[in-house]
């Protein structure tokens, strides 16, 4: 699992430095996960949660804020559940929180 976490994190850091967004369909295959399968979707969620926990513990914003559903244009519900669990999201304005988190990720990684 550590290899998957490391590879996806590197992919997200690259995306952040380009001030971009990505989607689950692009993130999963970085580590050979099929996003059409339920197992693949569960595993990518676990990887992203682990990355978020590491990032927040190191004082950085939640880098998985860059991973969105293509059709919805925002992260899945697991992102917001993780944010609440980490104490980052403390209200009901999920979209407002998400936009601020993306800006924080882009700003942090542009400087590092």
N, C-alpha and C positions, 0 to 999 in steps of 0.2 A: 504493500500500500504506500510506503514511503516514496518509492520511485514514481508512482502515479501522482502523488501530491507534489513532488518536486517538479515533474514535467509540466503539470497543469499550471503550477505557480509561475514557472518560467514563461510559459505562453501568456499568462495574464500580465506579467510584468512587461513583456514586450508590447502587448496591447495597450497597457497604461501609458507607456513611454511615447506611444504614437497618438495618445489622447483619443483612443478609439473605444468602441464597444465590440463585443463578440456575442455569440449565441451558443446555446447548448449543443447544437448540431456541429459546431466547429470545435468546441472545447472537448467533448467526449472522445472523438477520434484521435486526439493528441496522444491518448494513452490506450488506444484500441477499443474504446467503448462504443457500442452501437446504440445510438439514441432512440432507435426504433424499438428497442427491447426494454422491457420493464427493469430487468436486471441492470442494464447499462444506465438507465435513468437514476436508479437507486444508488449505484456506485458513484456516479458523477456528483450527486448530491452529497454523499459522504465525503468525497474528496474536497469539494468546495467548502463544506462546513469545517473540515480540518484546516484548510488554508486560512479561512476567516479567523478561526480561533488563534492560530499562530500569529497572524497579522495583528489582531487586536492586542494580544498579549505582548507584542513588541511595540505597541503604541502607534501602529499604522491603521489607516482606514481599511474597511472590508473590500479587498480587491475583487471579490466575486461580484461586486455590484456591476461590474462590466459585462457580466454574462446575462443575456436577456432571452426571452422567448421572441422569436422572429415576428410572429403574428401580433403579439401583444405589445411589443416594444418596451418591456419591463421585465425584471426578474420574476421567477416563479415564487410561489408562496413559501417555499423552504428558505429562501434568502431572508425574508422578513421574520420567519420563526427563529432563524439563527441570530439575526440582529437583536431580537428581543431577548433571547437567551444569553447573549453576550452583554446585555445592558446598553446596547447602542441605540435601539429604537424604543422610545418611551411614550409613544402617543399613537394616534390613529392615522396620522398623515404619512402613509407609506410612500406615496409618490414624492412628497416633499423631502422625506428622509433619503430616499434613493437618489434623487438629483443631487443633494448635498454630498452624499457619499461618493458618487461618481466624480464630482468636482474635486473632492478631497483626495481621491485616488490619483486623478490626473495631476493635480498640483504636487503631491508628494513624490510621485515617480518621475516627474519632469525634473525635479531637483536632485534626485538620487540615482 
